Amino acid sequence: MAIRSINKYIVLKRFSLGKVLYDKLDTIYVQEHDPVNKEPQKVFNGEKEYVTDISSDVYLSLRKGFIIDDQERD
């Protein structure tokens, strides 16, 4: 089983996950997608505490205007 990396994202639009509201410019961390085993992705808050699991569909939806990779932010 390969180790999946965890990437840092910046929130662009307000949304809620796992009973937590994320506002603009908050930081979240999302575990990399595992296409082979189709396991859920883990989400962590800005303090790197576990929040919830999300499906790859939810992750892809978030990437469409709600979050941006911290490295793409420039």
N, C-alpha and C positions, 0 to 999 in steps of 0.2 A: 504494500500500500504506500503510495507516494505521499509525501508531506505537502500539504497545500499552504501556500503563503497567505498572509493577511494583508490586505491593502487599505491604505488610508484614503478617505473620501471627505469632501467638503459638501455640506448641504446647500443647495441653491434655492429650493422651495420647501416650505413647511410641510411635514408629513408626520404620521404616527406609526410606530412599530412596537409591538409588544408592550402596550400601555405606556409608551414613552413618546413624548412629542419632541420632534427635532425642528429647530428653527434655522433660518438662514445663517450661514457661516459656522454652524456647529460642525464638529468633527465626528465621524463614525468610522469604524473599521469593519470590513467585510471579508470573510474567508473566500479564497479563490474557488470558483466552480469546479466540481468534479464530474465531468461528463461520463466517465466510465462507470462509476458506482452510483451515480445520481443521488448522492447524499445531500441533505439540506445544507445550505451555507449558514454559518454562524455570524451574527451581528454583535458588535461590541460598541459601547458608547465611547465618548471622548476620554474617559478615565480608564479605558480598556477593560471594563467590566462586561461580562456576558449579558446580552439583552434577550435575544430570541434566535430561532432558526427561521430562515426564509427559503422558499423554493427558487430555482433559477429563473422562473418566470417573474417573480416579484423583483428579483435583482435586476433583470433586464428592464423592467418597467421603471425602476428607480433611476437607472442609467439614462433614461430618456427625459432628462431635464430636472430631476430632483436632486441627484448627486453628481459630483464630478471628481475624477481621480485627482488627488492632491498634486500630482506631478504635471497634470494638464492645465493647472490653474493659471499659469502666467498669461 
